[in-house]
Amino acid sequence: MKTQETINAVRAWGIEKGITGPDGARNENAQLDKLIEEATELAKSIIVNDHDEKIDAIGDCTVVLILMADIIGETFEDCLESAYNVIKSRTGRIVEGAFIKDNQPTKGE
């Protein structure tokens, strides 16, 4: 399945399950709780270095974010594009494997 088809399938699933859509729960707090749960699963999979679980957790986080965007009246694609437009010209450096934007202090600074 292509990425856009998958995103659309996730949207349809969210409507079918009553998470989004005009008759859905449309509860951003519940979705935030779900995102934290999925991010915690990602953290655990990184700690134990379980590649399959990393893939699953990243996918689960993405599903939640797609539905969250719909709940707040935006699209995942627009949110992603907005974030990219903010970061695309950002300059910085890698510190301990993380990108630190210029003028942002690092640990110990």
HELIX and SHEET records of a PDB file:
HELIX    1   1 THR A    3  GLU A   16  1                                  14    
HELIX    2   2 GLU A   28  ILE A   47  1                                  20    
HELIX    3   3 HIS A   51  ILE A   71  1                                  21    
HELIX    4   4 PHE A   76  ILE A   87  1                                  12    
SHEET    1   A 2 GLY A  92  VAL A  95  0                                        
SHEET    2   A 2 ALA A  98  LYS A 101 -1                                        
END                                                                             
